[in-house]
Amino acid sequence: MDMQKSIYAEFARQSGTVDSTWFRNHAYDPPFLRIISEQEQRFLIDWHEAVAQEYPNAGASGVEMMTMLSGLIMGSGISRIVQCGHYVGFSTLLMGFIGRYMGLNRFLYTVDIDPKPSEFTLSWVQKAGLADDIFIAVKDSSDPSNVDAAAEFLGGAPQLIYIDSSHQYQHTLKELALWWDALPPGGLIIMDDVSLWASEFDRTQEGGSHRAALQFRQTVAANGVILNANLAREMPDPYQLIYTDICGFGLIQKPY
């Protein structure tokens, strides 16, 4: 496969997908795309085309986030993952392909409160041949019943939690508290949309994931970093930034 022109990257550059701008600004593939087979890339293209018909305004985890997330998973051999908020399934499928590449089994428990997008995600997980290894729960991601259900499916306590769900301040605090207790020492929480800019995603206008992440990190005195935390609406071109994801990246580690 041509290092500079993978099938998915060429599609993304031309199609106007969520990350088309990223691919137009970079003449190479992000690392996670290099371990995905040509068949899986074609599968993602088919998924994008289906989403464009059924969910034309759907968002998805960006290249920067998926690069950071896949690096942590693959670099440390993380095999028990919980995802809070899958919506129509882009990051779910990507993590599924990464887990398959790593030879993992029953490695992802993903939960979303919205039944219709969850049904859509499930159908694509099944088409991808990942139904045995990804459990899709339709419930509130802050519901305590998720903890035992996730541990049972994964075969142990989750090692990494990826939070990208409601983006509402109060709800995100509940998610953080719930899954923090479920993590073993050294466990990781990864958060999307933690910049000040992304706080406007909170329909309750209480500060969103940005405020929740900053508050929770201080409350538990955890190891943590929040990239692009202070980016506001009056910001420069994202591609003039060092870390180019304007939504921000949060990493909180439970102390040993």
C-alpha positions as CSV (number, residue, x, y, z in Angstrom):
1,M,0.0,0.0,0.0
2,D,1.3,3.5,-0.9
3,M,2.5,5.1,2.3
4,Q,1.2,8.5,1.1
5,K,-2.1,7.5,-0.5
6,S,-4.0,4.9,1.4
7,I,-7.6,4.3,0.2
8,Y,-9.2,5.8,3.3
9,A,-7.0,8.9,3.3
10,E,-7.7,9.7,-0.3
11,F,-11.4,9.2,0.3
12,A,-11.3,11.5,3.4
13,R,-9.4,14.3,1.5
14,Q,-12.0,14.4,-1.2
15,S,-15.3,13.6,0.6
16,G,-15.8,16.3,3.2
17,T,-15.9,13.9,6.1
18,V,-15.2,15.1,9.7
19,D,-11.5,14.9,9.2
20,S,-11.1,16.0,5.6
21,T,-9.3,19.1,6.6
22,W,-6.7,17.1,8.5
23,F,-6.0,14.8,5.5
24,R,-5.8,17.8,3.2
25,N,-3.2,19.4,5.5
26,H,-1.0,16.2,5.8
27,A,0.5,14.1,3.0
28,Y,0.8,11.0,5.2
29,D,-1.5,8.6,7.1
30,P,-1.9,8.8,10.8
31,P,-0.4,5.7,12.6
32,F,-3.6,4.0,13.4
33,L,-4.6,3.9,9.7
34,R,-1.4,2.1,8.8
35,I,-2.4,-1.0,10.7
36,I,-5.9,-1.2,9.3
37,S,-6.2,-3.5,6.3
38,E,-7.4,-2.3,2.8
39,Q,-10.6,-4.3,3.3
40,E,-11.2,-2.5,6.7
41,Q,-10.5,0.9,5.1
42,R,-13.1,0.2,2.4
43,F,-15.5,-0.9,5.1
44,L,-15.0,2.5,6.8
45,I,-15.7,4.3,3.5
46,D,-18.9,2.3,3.2
47,W,-19.8,3.3,6.8
48,H,-19.2,7.0,6.0
49,E,-21.5,6.8,3.0
50,A,-24.2,5.1,5.1
51,V,-23.9,7.7,7.8
52,A,-24.1,10.5,5.2
53,Q,-27.5,9.2,4.3
54,E,-28.9,8.4,7.8
55,Y,-27.0,10.8,10.1
56,P,-25.7,13.7,7.9
57,N,-24.8,15.8,10.9
58,A,-23.0,13.1,12.9
59,G,-19.6,13.9,14.4
60,A,-16.8,11.5,15.1
61,S,-13.6,11.3,17.1
62,G,-10.9,13.2,15.2
63,V,-7.5,12.0,13.9
64,E,-5.6,13.6,16.8
65,M,-7.8,11.9,19.4
66,M,-7.7,8.5,17.7
67,T,-3.9,8.8,17.3
68,M,-3.5,9.5,21.0
69,L,-6.0,6.8,22.0
70,S,-4.7,4.1,19.7
71,G,-1.1,4.9,20.8
72,L,-2.0,4.3,24.4
73,I,-3.9,1.1,23.7
74,M,-1.3,-0.4,21.4
75,G,1.8,0.9,23.2
76,S,0.8,-0.7,26.5
77,G,-1.2,-3.7,25.2
78,I,-4.4,-2.4,26.9
79,S,-7.0,-5.1,26.5
80,R,-10.0,-4.1,28.6
81,I,-11.7,-0.8,27.4
82,V,-14.9,0.9,28.2
83,Q,-16.3,3.6,25.8
84,C,-18.9,6.1,27.1
85,G,-20.7,7.4,24.0
86,H,-20.4,5.6,20.7
87,Y,-23.2,7.3,18.8
88,V,-23.0,5.9,15.2
89,G,-19.8,4.0,15.8
90,F,-16.7,5.5,14.1
91,S,-14.4,5.2,17.0
92,T,-16.0,1.9,18.0
93,L,-15.1,0.4,14.7
94,L,-11.6,1.8,14.7
95,M,-10.9,0.4,18.1
96,G,-12.4,-2.8,17.0
97,F,-10.0,-3.0,14.0
98,I,-7.1,-2.1,16.3
99,G,-8.1,-4.8,18.8
100,R,-8.4,-7.4,16.1
101,Y,-4.9,-6.4,14.8
102,M,-3.6,-6.9,18.4
103,G,-5.3,-10.3,18.6
104,L,-7.6,-9.3,21.4
105,N,-10.9,-10.9,22.4
106,R,-13.8,-9.4,24.2
107,F,-11.9,-6.1,24.6
108,L,-14.5,-3.3,24.3
109,Y,-17.7,-2.5,26.3
110,T,-19.3,0.5,24.8
111,V,-22.4,2.3,26.1
112,D,-24.7,5.0,24.7
113,I,-28.2,6.1,25.9
114,D,-29.6,6.6,22.4
115,P,-31.2,3.4,21.0
116,K,-31.4,4.3,17.3
117,P,-27.8,5.2,16.7
118,S,-26.8,2.2,18.9
119,E,-28.8,-0.1,16.6
120,F,-26.9,1.4,13.7
121,T,-23.6,0.9,15.4
122,L,-24.4,-2.6,16.3
123,S,-25.3,-3.5,12.7
124,W,-21.9,-2.2,11.5
125,V,-20.1,-4.0,14.3
126,Q,-21.8,-7.2,13.2
127,K,-20.9,-6.6,9.5
128,A,-17.3,-6.1,10.5
129,G,-17.2,-9.4,12.3
130,L,-16.6,-7.8,15.7
131,A,-19.8,-8.7,17.5
132,D,-18.1,-11.3,19.7
133,D,-15.5,-8.8,20.9
134,I,-17.5,-5.6,21.3
135,F,-20.5,-5.4,23.6
136,I,-22.9,-2.6,22.9
137,A,-25.0,-1.5,25.8
138,V,-28.0,0.9,25.4
139,K,-28.2,2.8,28.7
140,D,-26.9,5.8,30.5
141,S,-23.1,5.7,30.7
142,S,-23.3,6.9,34.3
143,D,-25.6,4.0,35.4
144,P,-23.8,1.9,38.0
145,S,-25.1,-1.3,36.5
146,N,-22.5,-0.8,33.7
147,V,-19.6,-1.5,36.0
148,D,-20.4,-5.2,36.7
149,A,-21.7,-5.7,33.1
150,A,-18.4,-4.3,31.7
151,A,-16.2,-6.4,34.1
152,E,-18.1,-9.5,33.2
153,F,-17.8,-9.0,29.5
154,L,-14.2,-7.9,29.6
155,G,-13.0,-10.5,32.0
156,G,-11.9,-8.0,34.6
157,A,-11.9,-4.4,35.6
158,P,-11.5,-2.0,32.7
159,Q,-8.0,-0.6,32.2
160,L,-9.0,2.4,30.1
161,I,-12.2,4.5,30.0
162,Y,-12.9,6.7,26.9
163,I,-15.5,9.4,27.7
164,D,-17.1,11.1,24.7
165,S,-20.8,11.1,25.6
166,S,-23.2,13.8,26.7
167,H,-20.6,16.6,27.2
168,Q,-22.8,17.9,30.0
169,Y,-21.1,19.1,33.1
170,Q,-23.2,17.2,35.7
171,H,-23.5,14.0,33.7
172,T,-19.7,14.0,33.0
173,L,-18.9,14.3,36.7
174,K,-21.2,11.3,37.4
175,E,-19.4,9.3,34.7
176,L,-16.0,10.2,36.1
177,A,-16.9,9.3,39.6
178,L,-18.4,6.0,38.6
179,W,-15.6,4.8,36.4
180,W,-12.9,6.1,38.6
181,D,-14.0,3.7,41.3
182,A,-14.1,0.9,38.7
183,L,-10.5,1.4,37.6
184,P,-7.6,-0.5,39.1
185,P,-4.6,1.5,40.2
186,G,-2.8,2.9,37.2
187,G,-6.0,2.8,35.1
188,L,-6.6,5.6,32.6
189,I,-9.5,7.9,31.7
190,I,-9.3,9.5,28.3
191,M,-11.7,12.5,27.6
192,D,-12.6,14.2,24.4
193,D,-14.0,17.7,24.1
194,V,-12.3,19.2,27.2
195,S,-11.2,22.5,25.7
196,L,-13.0,25.7,26.7
197,W,-14.1,26.0,23.1
198,A,-15.8,22.6,23.3
199,S,-17.6,23.5,26.6
200,E,-20.3,25.1,24.4
201,F,-21.3,21.5,23.5
202,D,-23.0,21.4,26.9
203,R,-26.7,22.1,26.3
204,T,-27.1,22.9,30.0
205,Q,-24.5,25.7,29.6
206,E,-22.7,24.6,32.8
207,G,-19.2,24.3,31.4
208,G,-19.3,20.8,29.9
209,S,-16.5,18.3,29.9
210,H,-14.0,21.1,30.2
211,R,-15.2,22.2,33.6
212,A,-15.9,18.6,34.8
213,A,-12.4,17.5,33.8
214,L,-10.6,20.4,35.6
215,Q,-12.7,20.0,38.7
216,F,-12.4,16.2,38.9
217,R,-8.7,16.2,38.4
218,Q,-8.3,18.5,41.3
219,T,-10.8,16.6,43.5
220,V,-9.1,13.2,43.2
221,A,-5.5,14.7,43.1
222,A,-4.8,12.4,40.1
223,N,-2.1,12.4,37.6
224,G,-3.5,14.2,34.6
225,V,-3.0,16.5,31.6
226,I,-5.5,18.4,29.6
227,L,-4.3,19.6,26.2
228,N,-5.7,22.8,24.7
229,A,-7.8,23.3,27.8
230,N,-7.9,27.1,27.5
231,L,-8.7,27.4,23.8
232,A,-11.7,29.7,23.4
233,R,-13.8,30.8,20.4
234,E,-11.3,33.6,19.6
235,M,-8.5,31.3,18.6
236,P,-6.1,31.0,15.7
237,D,-6.3,28.6,12.8
238,P,-6.1,25.1,14.4
239,Y,-3.3,24.2,12.1
240,Q,-1.2,27.0,13.6
241,L,-1.4,25.2,17.0
242,I,1.1,22.6,18.3
243,Y,-1.6,20.1,19.3
244,T,-4.1,20.7,16.5
245,D,-7.3,19.3,18.0
246,I,-9.4,22.3,19.1
247,C,-11.7,20.1,21.1
248,G,-8.8,19.2,23.4
249,F,-7.5,15.9,24.9
250,G,-7.8,14.8,28.6
251,L,-5.8,12.1,30.3
252,I,-6.3,11.3,34.0
253,Q,-4.5,8.4,35.6
254,K,-5.6,6.7,38.9
255,P,-2.6,6.7,41.2
256,Y,-0.9,3.4,42.2
